[in-house]
Amino acid sequence: MTPRNDDADLPTGGSNDPDSPAGSGAPAERLSRRGLIRWTGAAGLGAAGAGLLPGLTQSAQAAPLPAQDASATGNAAPATSGGRFPTPAAPSFDPIRPPAIPLAVRSPYLSTWLNADLPTGHWSNFWTGRTTAMTGIIQVDGTSYLFLGAPNVPNHPLSRGAVQRSLTLTATRSQFVFEAGGAQLTLTFLSPVEPGDLRRQSMPLSYVVADVRSVDGKAHDVALYFDISGEWASGDSGTKIRWSQDQLSGSGGTSATSLSFTPDSPGVLKENGDMAAWGTVVWSATNRPGLTWQIGADTAVRGTALAGDALANTADTRQPRAINDSWPVFAFRFDLGSVHGPTRALLSVGHVREPAVSYLGAQLPPLWKSYWSNWQDMAAFFHSDAAAAQNRTAALDRKVRQEATAAGGAKYAALCALSLRQAYAGTELVSRNGKPWAFLKEISSDGNVSTIDVTYPAMPVFLYLDPQYLALILEPLLDYPENGGWPKEFAEHDLGSSYPNATGHNDGNEEDMPVEESANMLLMTAAYLARSNSATARAFASAHYPILKQWADYLVANALDPGYQNQTDDFTGFIAHSANLALKGILAIGAMGQIATAAGNSSDAARYAGTAKDYITQWVDKAQDTTKDHLKLAYDQPGTWSLKYNGYPDSLLGLNLVPRAVAQAEADWYLSQANQFGVPLDLRHSYTKGDWEMWTAAWLRGHPVSDLLVSALYEFAHTSPSRAPFTDWYDTASDSQNGFQARPVVGGIFALLSLRG
């Protein structure tokens, strides 16, 4: 990846001001993949990587999960002492204790997490670790209990915290269950994933649902208070923001109150600490009796709520002002009255931007603008669609859980649940000349636009749920070399060095990965075509045939024995004669045979298929170690080995090029090389990549190593003291994050599922 000017975008991580809604925090520096090598040297990566990457905090290792029924939902009310007062106990986690809990995770700029087990007393964070404060307080019969955030309100000591009973994680939800004063609060953070529905998938909004009921048989007077801070609007707390309040009208008589805020001097298409420097934060609540709102200084607004009073339905007039100037917060209070049975409060949070990205100098609008003229109408629809969205996403949750369990067991299903929102949130939909496209951000490693070797590991989730979405990601990657001025014979590495600007690399100055990226494009294209009807496949293959053939011919000349080249695991450095890279290239030549078939070119199909078969025979001979019991890291390095995750496309595309005996021996070898938390990427380091482990598990499914890889990755995610959004790069011996976090490559977890059906 092309190194970025890392000094230019250090996240602030919050303020040291004791009155800050975010508390204190330290700056966190982001280094590129090659930047890590530049600072530490390859040998030092294992020790240095975790300390150099952003948002990584340490905590005590999680205790083992208590035994629980596999069908548990986390909603059952646990036993209480005397019926009214909850018995303190460690919360249960079903089906996994996440390293960080996804809260509002919907797009590259709506990505808020909880880097702890308990939201009580901890601030939520953007994926970098920068505080994006959210506060939640429940009042039961006049007593206030904190359940979200870490506010400090002078003259209003908040000594009581709701008792967290459980956290249930599904593919689209993080659901907490709390008890306080005889009431139960079920707090659900729902970030919809909408396969096959571009309109709904394009909305950069996420739900917050609060359900309250009595658990002691008595009615209770209940109020709920929520706020978010101005920190959601910028990576710099010195940024001045302005705000407004709107009333939204949706279908079916639904209405909502929306509080929005935006930088006063936006930096359009710029970032600050990886957060958007332009756009509007939208925080809304469905109207219901007892709802009040207020925009004002954090201590004043929270003080009003803690006094048990309704909010003033007013906005502070001193604006614009800096985020850290009396810390303005955007608050809602729901006076629910006397509560016995289930009672609900519904909110949403989002980040809307116009334009969304630029492509070769042209500003592109977000796709949602094709359906709604303004964000107010979109947010109104989102609130009116809440019940239907809950039903759709619940069905998706069930599908993922059931099919993942069948494919790889309960632990595999848990990993899929942890990964889905993160994978989709690395992408966003835009409109280009009235046509939908999707772009992907290389989160936390380089920040590149639509990096091909980041799209490639993410591919399985899109193949499983929505192959057409993969096509929308591929379209700009194909358009650029076809029409945009890319000067080289092999595929580009990315569309631009810094998201959201796809400026291209017409000067040819980029992080070249010639065999890697050319093969990735062919393999992804063939996988998409295999999941399309014949007419769609023929049209797509024919439209892009010249550039795909150009890359295939490059591979014919270079893939069997790759020269000294970079590849996707660039933190390990350049390598010559790489056996794994050669395998990818050979399989891609075979994939070109399938592309040619889809395009109706039978002579090319036969030629590429024949070349792939010839090359794989030579590859086995070159890659086989002298011991004959495994494959080497590189042809010229006897006694070495590496994880041959690039065998997965052989199964995915049904090429069946790798001899079965070779795959069997390789699987046996990996069993002998496993550490407690997985199989290293190769013999040089104890670190590995979780996405590649799942690719390997899919390729070698049916062999015991497949189950071992799934279980080991689960145990890492479940027990690691590294509290950050799910990393794909971790140490298999120390159980710690090695680098990277929140990246869309966790879509690779779905590799086993992508082989079903």
VODRENZA-201738 format. One record per residue (C-alpha): x, y, z. Coordinates in steps of 0.5 Angstrom, whole numbers, plus 500, padded with zeros to 3 digits. Last residue first. Layout:
<recs>
c1 / c2 / c3
X / Y / Z
...
</recs>
This chain:
<recs>
c1 / c2 / c3
449 / 451 / 495
454 / 452 / 500
461 / 454 / 498
460 / 461 / 500
459 / 459 / 507
466 / 456 / 508
469 / 463 / 506
464 / 467 / 510
470 / 469 / 515
473 / 473 / 508
468 / 478 / 510
473 / 480 / 515
477 / 483 / 510
472 / 489 / 511
477 / 492 / 516
475 / 494 / 523
482 / 493 / 526
489 / 492 / 523
495 / 490 / 527
498 / 485 / 532
492 / 484 / 536
494 / 479 / 542
493 / 472 / 543
500 / 471 / 545
502 / 465 / 541
497 / 466 / 535
499 / 473 / 534
494 / 477 / 530
492 / 480 / 524
485 / 480 / 522
482 / 485 / 527
475 / 485 / 530
474 / 492 / 533
479 / 493 / 538
480 / 491 / 545
486 / 487 / 545
486 / 482 / 551
484 / 476 / 547
479 / 471 / 550
473 / 471 / 545
476 / 473 / 538
482 / 469 / 540
478 / 463 / 542
474 / 464 / 535
480 / 464 / 531
482 / 457 / 534
476 / 454 / 534
475 / 455 / 526
482 / 453 / 525
482 / 447 / 528
475 / 445 / 525
478 / 446 / 518
485 / 442 / 521
480 / 436 / 522
479 / 435 / 514
472 / 436 / 511
473 / 443 / 509
481 / 444 / 507
479 / 450 / 502
474 / 453 / 507
479 / 452 / 513
484 / 455 / 508
480 / 461 / 507
478 / 461 / 514
485 / 462 / 516
486 / 467 / 511
481 / 472 / 514
484 / 471 / 521
491 / 473 / 518
497 / 470 / 522
502 / 472 / 527
507 / 467 / 530
513 / 469 / 525
518 / 467 / 520
514 / 460 / 519
508 / 462 / 515
502 / 465 / 516
501 / 462 / 523
496 / 457 / 525
491 / 459 / 530
490 / 461 / 537
494 / 455 / 541
499 / 454 / 536
498 / 450 / 530
504 / 447 / 526
503 / 440 / 526
496 / 441 / 524
498 / 445 / 518
502 / 439 / 516
496 / 435 / 515
492 / 440 / 511
498 / 440 / 506
499 / 433 / 506
491 / 433 / 504
492 / 438 / 499
497 / 435 / 495
493 / 428 / 495
487 / 432 / 492
491 / 435 / 487
490 / 442 / 486
487 / 443 / 479
479 / 442 / 482
477 / 448 / 478
470 / 448 / 482
470 / 456 / 482
470 / 456 / 490
474 / 450 / 491
480 / 452 / 487
479 / 459 / 489
480 / 457 / 496
487 / 454 / 495
490 / 461 / 495
490 / 460 / 503
496 / 456 / 502
499 / 458 / 509
506 / 458 / 509
512 / 453 / 509
520 / 453 / 509
525 / 447 / 509
527 / 448 / 502
527 / 456 / 500
528 / 456 / 492
521 / 455 / 490
518 / 459 / 496
514 / 458 / 502
515 / 451 / 501
509 / 445 / 500
508 / 439 / 505
510 / 432 / 506
515 / 431 / 500
521 / 432 / 505
525 / 436 / 499
519 / 441 / 500
514 / 441 / 494
513 / 448 / 491
517 / 446 / 484
514 / 439 / 483
507 / 442 / 485
507 / 448 / 481
509 / 444 / 474
503 / 440 / 475
499 / 446 / 476
502 / 450 / 470
500 / 445 / 465
493 / 445 / 468
492 / 452 / 468
495 / 452 / 461
490 / 448 / 458
484 / 452 / 462
487 / 458 / 458
487 / 455 / 452
480 / 451 / 452
477 / 458 / 454
480 / 462 / 449
478 / 457 / 444
471 / 457 / 447
469 / 464 / 447
462 / 465 / 449
463 / 470 / 454
461 / 466 / 459
466 / 461 / 457
472 / 466 / 456
470 / 468 / 464
471 / 460 / 465
478 / 460 / 462
480 / 466 / 465
478 / 462 / 472
484 / 457 / 470
489 / 463 / 469
486 / 465 / 476
488 / 459 / 479
495 / 459 / 476
496 / 466 / 479
493 / 464 / 486
498 / 458 / 486
504 / 462 / 484
503 / 467 / 489
502 / 461 / 494
509 / 458 / 492
513 / 465 / 492
518 / 465 / 487
521 / 472 / 489
518 / 475 / 495
517 / 483 / 497
516 / 484 / 505
512 / 481 / 510
508 / 487 / 512
506 / 486 / 504
501 / 480 / 506
497 / 482 / 499
503 / 481 / 495
510 / 485 / 493
514 / 482 / 487
521 / 479 / 486
519 / 474 / 480
513 / 470 / 480
514 / 463 / 477
508 / 460 / 474
505 / 467 / 474
509 / 471 / 469
507 / 470 / 462
501 / 466 / 463
499 / 472 / 468
500 / 477 / 463
496 / 474 / 458
490 / 473 / 464
491 / 481 / 465
490 / 483 / 458
484 / 478 / 457
481 / 481 / 463
482 / 488 / 460
479 / 486 / 453
473 / 482 / 456
470 / 487 / 460
463 / 488 / 456
463 / 481 / 454
464 / 478 / 461
459 / 482 / 464
454 / 481 / 458
455 / 473 / 458
454 / 473 / 466
448 / 477 / 466
445 / 472 / 460
447 / 466 / 463
444 / 467 / 470
449 / 470 / 475
453 / 466 / 481
458 / 463 / 477
459 / 470 / 474
461 / 473 / 480
466 / 468 / 482
469 / 469 / 475
470 / 476 / 476
473 / 475 / 483
478 / 470 / 481
480 / 475 / 475
481 / 481 / 479
485 / 477 / 484
489 / 474 / 479
491 / 481 / 476
492 / 484 / 483
497 / 479 / 486
501 / 478 / 480
502 / 485 / 479
502 / 488 / 486
505 / 495 / 485
504 / 500 / 491
503 / 506 / 486
506 / 511 / 482
504 / 509 / 475
503 / 516 / 473
496 / 515 / 472
495 / 513 / 479
487 / 514 / 480
484 / 520 / 484
479 / 516 / 487
478 / 521 / 493
474 / 518 / 499
479 / 515 / 501
487 / 516 / 500
491 / 513 / 495
487 / 512 / 490
483 / 507 / 485
487 / 501 / 488
493 / 496 / 486
492 / 497 / 479
492 / 491 / 474
497 / 489 / 470
499 / 492 / 463
501 / 499 / 466
498 / 506 / 464
492 / 507 / 468
488 / 512 / 464
481 / 512 / 466
477 / 508 / 461
479 / 501 / 461
484 / 501 / 467
479 / 505 / 471
472 / 502 / 469
474 / 495 / 471
476 / 497 / 479
470 / 502 / 478
465 / 496 / 476
468 / 491 / 481
465 / 494 / 487
458 / 494 / 484
459 / 487 / 481
460 / 485 / 489
454 / 487 / 490
451 / 483 / 485
453 / 477 / 489
449 / 478 / 495
449 / 474 / 501
454 / 468 / 500
458 / 472 / 494
458 / 478 / 498
461 / 475 / 504
466 / 471 / 500
469 / 477 / 497
472 / 480 / 503
479 / 477 / 502
479 / 480 / 495
476 / 487 / 496
483 / 488 / 500
487 / 486 / 495
484 / 490 / 490
484 / 496 / 494
478 / 500 / 493
480 / 507 / 495
486 / 507 / 500
486 / 508 / 507
492 / 505 / 509
492 / 500 / 514
486 / 502 / 518
480 / 502 / 513
482 / 500 / 506
475 / 503 / 504
471 / 500 / 499
467 / 503 / 493
460 / 501 / 490
457 / 503 / 484
450 / 505 / 482
448 / 508 / 475
445 / 515 / 474
452 / 518 / 471
455 / 515 / 477
451 / 514 / 484
454 / 512 / 490
454 / 506 / 495
458 / 505 / 501
463 / 500 / 503
467 / 498 / 510
461 / 498 / 513
459 / 491 / 509
465 / 487 / 512
464 / 490 / 519
456 / 489 / 520
458 / 481 / 518
464 / 480 / 522
461 / 478 / 529
455 / 474 / 527
460 / 470 / 522
465 / 469 / 528
459 / 466 / 532
457 / 462 / 526
464 / 459 / 526
463 / 457 / 533
457 / 454 / 533
459 / 449 / 527
462 / 450 / 520
457 / 449 / 515
451 / 447 / 519
452 / 453 / 524
453 / 458 / 518
447 / 456 / 515
443 / 457 / 522
446 / 463 / 524
446 / 466 / 518
439 / 465 / 516
437 / 467 / 523
440 / 473 / 523
437 / 475 / 516
430 / 473 / 518
432 / 478 / 524
434 / 483 / 519
428 / 483 / 515
423 / 483 / 521
427 / 489 / 525
427 / 493 / 518
419 / 492 / 517
418 / 495 / 524
423 / 500 / 523
421 / 502 / 516
417 / 509 / 519
424 / 511 / 522
428 / 510 / 516
423 / 513 / 511
423 / 519 / 516
431 / 519 / 516
431 / 519 / 508
426 / 525 / 508
430 / 529 / 512
437 / 527 / 508
434 / 530 / 502
431 / 529 / 495
430 / 521 / 497
431 / 515 / 492
437 / 517 / 488
440 / 521 / 493
441 / 514 / 497
446 / 513 / 492
451 / 518 / 495
453 / 523 / 490
459 / 523 / 486
464 / 528 / 485
468 / 528 / 479
476 / 529 / 479
478 / 522 / 477
472 / 519 / 482
470 / 523 / 488
467 / 520 / 494
460 / 521 / 498
458 / 528 / 495
454 / 530 / 500
455 / 526 / 506
450 / 523 / 511
452 / 520 / 518
447 / 517 / 522
444 / 515 / 529
437 / 512 / 530
432 / 512 / 536
426 / 508 / 538
423 / 508 / 545
419 / 502 / 547
414 / 499 / 552
413 / 492 / 554
409 / 491 / 560
409 / 494 / 567
411 / 501 / 566
408 / 508 / 569
410 / 514 / 565
415 / 513 / 559
418 / 520 / 560
423 / 519 / 554
429 / 524 / 554
433 / 526 / 548
439 / 529 / 548
444 / 533 / 543
450 / 535 / 547
455 / 541 / 547
461 / 540 / 550
462 / 547 / 553
467 / 549 / 548
470 / 542 / 546
466 / 541 / 540
468 / 548 / 538
462 / 553 / 537
457 / 555 / 532
453 / 557 / 535
451 / 560 / 542
443 / 559 / 541
443 / 553 / 545
437 / 549 / 542
430 / 548 / 546
425 / 543 / 547
427 / 544 / 555
428 / 537 / 557
423 / 534 / 562
425 / 534 / 569
428 / 528 / 573
434 / 532 / 576
438 / 527 / 573
435 / 530 / 566
436 / 537 / 568
443 / 535 / 570
445 / 532 / 563
443 / 538 / 559
447 / 543 / 564
453 / 538 / 564
453 / 537 / 557
452 / 544 / 554
446 / 545 / 550
441 / 541 / 545
435 / 539 / 548
429 / 534 / 547
423 / 532 / 550
419 / 525 / 549
413 / 524 / 554
408 / 522 / 549
411 / 519 / 542
415 / 521 / 537
421 / 517 / 534
427 / 519 / 536
433 / 522 / 531
440 / 523 / 531
443 / 526 / 524
451 / 527 / 524
452 / 532 / 518
457 / 531 / 512
464 / 534 / 512
471 / 533 / 515
470 / 525 / 515
473 / 521 / 520
480 / 518 / 519
483 / 522 / 524
481 / 528 / 520
478 / 527 / 513
477 / 531 / 507
472 / 530 / 501
469 / 537 / 503
473 / 540 / 509
467 / 543 / 512
467 / 550 / 515
461 / 550 / 521
462 / 542 / 522
455 / 539 / 522
450 / 538 / 527
443 / 534 / 527
437 / 533 / 532
431 / 530 / 529
424 / 529 / 532
420 / 523 / 529
414 / 522 / 525
410 / 516 / 523
403 / 517 / 520
403 / 511 / 516
409 / 514 / 512
414 / 519 / 515
414 / 526 / 517
420 / 529 / 520
421 / 535 / 525
427 / 538 / 525
432 / 541 / 530
439 / 544 / 528
446 / 545 / 529
453 / 548 / 528
460 / 545 / 529
467 / 549 / 530
472 / 544 / 530
477 / 544 / 536
475 / 537 / 538
478 / 534 / 532
476 / 528 / 529
470 / 531 / 527
462 / 530 / 527
461 / 525 / 532
465 / 529 / 537
459 / 533 / 538
456 / 529 / 543
451 / 524 / 543
445 / 524 / 548
440 / 519 / 551
435 / 519 / 557
430 / 514 / 559
424 / 515 / 564
420 / 510 / 568
415 / 510 / 573
414 / 503 / 575
409 / 498 / 575
410 / 491 / 580
411 / 484 / 578
418 / 484 / 579
421 / 484 / 572
417 / 490 / 569
418 / 492 / 562
423 / 497 / 558
425 / 496 / 551
430 / 501 / 548
432 / 501 / 540
438 / 504 / 537
437 / 504 / 530
443 / 505 / 524
443 / 510 / 519
448 / 511 / 512
442 / 509 / 508
445 / 506 / 501
443 / 499 / 504
435 / 501 / 504
435 / 503 / 496
440 / 498 / 494
436 / 492 / 496
439 / 485 / 494
442 / 484 / 501
440 / 489 / 506
445 / 489 / 512
441 / 493 / 518
445 / 496 / 524
441 / 495 / 530
444 / 497 / 537
439 / 494 / 542
438 / 496 / 549
433 / 491 / 553
432 / 495 / 559
429 / 491 / 565
425 / 494 / 571
425 / 492 / 578
430 / 498 / 580
435 / 497 / 575
436 / 491 / 570
440 / 491 / 564
440 / 486 / 557
444 / 488 / 552
443 / 487 / 544
448 / 488 / 539
445 / 486 / 532
446 / 485 / 525
449 / 478 / 525
447 / 477 / 532
450 / 478 / 538
447 / 477 / 545
450 / 481 / 551
447 / 479 / 558
445 / 481 / 565
448 / 488 / 565
446 / 491 / 572
444 / 498 / 571
449 / 503 / 575
448 / 507 / 581
453 / 513 / 584
451 / 518 / 579
452 / 524 / 583
448 / 530 / 580
452 / 537 / 583
457 / 536 / 577
455 / 531 / 572
461 / 527 / 570
459 / 522 / 564
462 / 515 / 563
457 / 512 / 557
451 / 507 / 557
447 / 504 / 563
447 / 509 / 568
442 / 508 / 573
438 / 514 / 576
433 / 513 / 582
426 / 517 / 581
421 / 511 / 581
426 / 508 / 575
430 / 513 / 572
434 / 510 / 566
441 / 513 / 563
444 / 513 / 557
450 / 517 / 554
454 / 516 / 547
460 / 519 / 546
464 / 518 / 540
471 / 518 / 543
477 / 517 / 538
479 / 509 / 538
480 / 509 / 531
474 / 505 / 530
470 / 511 / 533
469 / 510 / 540
463 / 509 / 545
465 / 511 / 552
465 / 506 / 558
462 / 507 / 565
456 / 503 / 563
457 / 500 / 556
460 / 493 / 559
464 / 488 / 556
469 / 494 / 553
472 / 497 / 546
465 / 499 / 545
464 / 501 / 537
462 / 506 / 533
463 / 506 / 525
459 / 511 / 521
464 / 514 / 517
466 / 508 / 513
459 / 505 / 513
454 / 502 / 517
457 / 500 / 524
453 / 504 / 530
454 / 499 / 536
459 / 494 / 534
462 / 491 / 541
470 / 490 / 541
474 / 484 / 542
467 / 481 / 542
465 / 476 / 548
461 / 470 / 543
455 / 467 / 542
452 / 469 / 547
455 / 473 / 552
453 / 472 / 560
454 / 478 / 564
458 / 477 / 571
454 / 477 / 577
451 / 482 / 582
444 / 480 / 584
438 / 485 / 581
434 / 488 / 587
426 / 488 / 586
424 / 480 / 586
427 / 479 / 593
434 / 478 / 590
433 / 477 / 583
433 / 471 / 578
435 / 472 / 571
430 / 475 / 566
430 / 472 / 559
432 / 476 / 554
439 / 473 / 552
437 / 469 / 546
439 / 462 / 549
438 / 457 / 544
445 / 454 / 545
443 / 453 / 552
449 / 456 / 557
455 / 454 / 560
459 / 460 / 563
464 / 463 / 558
471 / 463 / 560
473 / 470 / 564
475 / 475 / 559
483 / 477 / 559
484 / 483 / 563
484 / 490 / 559
488 / 493 / 554
487 / 498 / 549
488 / 499 / 541
485 / 504 / 538
490 / 506 / 533
496 / 502 / 531
503 / 503 / 533
503 / 499 / 540
500 / 493 / 536
505 / 492 / 531
511 / 493 / 535
512 / 486 / 538
510 / 482 / 532
513 / 487 / 527
520 / 487 / 530
523 / 482 / 525
520 / 486 / 519
523 / 492 / 521
520 / 497 / 526
519 / 504 / 523
519 / 502 / 515
516 / 495 / 516
510 / 499 / 520
510 / 504 / 514
509 / 499 / 509
503 / 497 / 512
501 / 504 / 513
501 / 507 / 520
496 / 510 / 524
498 / 514 / 530
493 / 514 / 536
493 / 521 / 540
491 / 519 / 548
484 / 520 / 551
481 / 523 / 557
473 / 524 / 558
468 / 524 / 552
463 / 528 / 555
469 / 533 / 557
468 / 536 / 563
474 / 533 / 566
478 / 537 / 560
483 / 531 / 558
479 / 531 / 551
478 / 525 / 546
482 / 520 / 542
485 / 526 / 538
486 / 522 / 532
492 / 523 / 528
491 / 525 / 521
497 / 529 / 518
503 / 525 / 522
501 / 519 / 518
503 / 522 / 511
500 / 516 / 507
505 / 510 / 505
502 / 507 / 498
500 / 500 / 500
</recs>
